[in-house]
Amino acid sequence: MTYENQVLNERGKTHGDYAKTAEIAQVLKVVVRGYMEENKAEFSQTQCESLDLICTKVARILSGNPNEPDHWKDIAGYANLVSERL
């Protein structure tokens, strides 16, 4: 899809089609939340948010450019935000 906003078009090259990325991210988040509930462990808000954002980054990797270093750096960053608080 081509957008009028060129920033969106540029992001599409690395992040993939937004609709596809959203579909993958939502499926991943449902799976993660299901395991979180099954585990019955208490997750902090920072852990929950980091897991959500990691799912979004994984979706971008799967639907966009898997060789975009920022996706991988962001995943590590979200994990570090949690580990620093533990």
C-alpha positions in Angstrom: 0.0 0.0 0.0 1.2 3.5 -0.8 0.4 6.3 1.7 0.3 10.1 1.1 2.6 10.5 4.1 6.2 9.6 3.0 7.3 8.6 6.5 4.7 5.8 6.4 6.0 4.7 3.1 9.6 4.6 4.4 8.6 2.7 7.5 6.8 0.2 5.3 10.2 -0.8 3.9 11.5 -1.8 7.3 8.4 -2.5 9.3 6.3 -4.3 6.6 2.7 -3.7 5.7 0.9 -2.3 8.7 -2.1 -4.5 8.5 0.0 -7.7 8.3 2.3 -6.5 11.1 -0.8 -5.8 13.2 -2.3 -9.2 12.5 0.9 -11.0 13.5 1.4 -8.9 16.6 -2.1 -9.5 17.8 -1.8 -13.3 17.3 1.5 -13.3 19.2 0.1 -11.2 22.1 -2.9 -13.5 22.5 -0.5 -16.5 22.7 1.8 -14.7 25.2 -1.2 -13.6 27.4 -2.6 -17.1 27.3 0.7 -18.5 28.7 0.9 -15.7 31.2 -2.6 -16.6 32.6 -1.7 -20.3 32.5 1.5 -19.7 34.4 -0.4 -17.9 37.1 2.7 -15.9 38.0 2.3 -12.3 38.7 3.7 -10.1 36.0 4.5 -6.4 36.6 3.2 -3.7 34.3 6.7 -3.3 32.9 7.0 -7.0 32.2 3.6 -7.0 30.5 4.4 -3.9 28.4 7.8 -5.2 27.4 6.3 -8.5 26.3 3.7 -6.6 24.2 6.4 -4.4 22.6 8.6 -7.4 21.9 5.7 -9.1 20.2 5.3 -6.0 18.0 9.0 -6.0 17.2 8.9 -9.7 16.3 5.9 -9.0 14.0 7.9 -6.3 12.3 10.7 -8.7 11.7 8.3 -11.3 10.3 6.4 -8.9 8.0 9.2 -6.4 7.2 12.9 -6.4 6.9 14.5 -9.1 9.2 17.9 -7.5 8.7 16.9 -4.2 10.2 19.2 -3.9 13.3 16.9 -1.5 15.1 14.2 -4.3 15.5 16.7 -6.5 17.3 18.2 -3.7 19.3 14.7 -2.7 20.5 13.9 -6.2 21.6 17.1 -6.3 23.6 16.2 -2.9 25.0 12.8 -3.9 26.2 14.2 -7.0 27.8 16.9 -4.8 29.5 14.3 -2.4 30.9 12.7 -5.4 32.7 16.0 -7.0 33.8 17.2 -3.7 35.3 14.1 -3.6 37.5 14.3 -7.2 38.8 
